[in-house]
Amino acid sequence: MPFPASPVAALSQVKRFALQVAVVALATFMAQPAALSAPAPAAKPPATAKPADKAPPKPTPEPVLENVVSVNAEDLVGKPQDFLGKNVKFNANFFAFSSLALDYKPAYRSSKTHLSFLVLKPNTHIPLSELKLAMMIPKEKDPESNLLATLKDGDQLELVGKVFSAALDDPWIEVFKLKKLNSASDDKKAAADADSKADKTEGKAEDKSDKEKSDKEKSDKPDKPGTAK
């Protein structure tokens, strides 16, 4: 660019140059794609997965017991030391709930967390108080809760548990599983049927004996005089 002859002319030339630069810059800006000036569309929020249906609560798993020894109640009472620390299974008739096996420090099971009950001596209606049975109080919805609530004197049970103490030279058993084999009403009905059958048999024997006795008396009776034989 040639140097101007006077300061006024120089200033005028500078203004024209600045105006040309501004025009070029504006034209360049206007020529840019509209997409650059337009705001970007808002991103869609990520799709949220539908919450899965709640699975029904799983039942409380039964404890896995290994090396369970089948015994009878009399053996447990007779030799508690032989079964100490072992898992045992036996049958017995229910008698009543009790606190006998609870809150005794040498073989402690708290009455806040456990219940206790008595069973009968075999073939009697005498409680087997030497056999201390403690069981964890089941939850309200556990099947054993309903079973315990319906037990009656004389119900036949199958018990599975562990001999955890031999204090007082008695077996103290933590009962893990409880199963009712027969109801007391069924046992009583069977006993009544047996008694009825025995009574009928005895009655028939008595009738036969009375008949034989009567026939013998008739044969032994002497004939009247003048009666031909």
Secondary structure, DSSP 8 states (H G I E B T S, - for coil): ----SSHHHHHHHHHHHHHHHHHHHHHHHHTS-HHHHS----------------------------SEEE--HHHHHH-GGGGTT-EEEEEEEEEEEESTTSS-GGG---TTTEEEEEEB-TTSSSB-TTSEEEEE---TTSHHHHHHHT--TT-EEEEEEEEEE-GGGS-EEEEEEEEEEE-HHHHHHHHHHHHHHHHHHHHHHHHHHHHHHHHHHHHHS---TT---
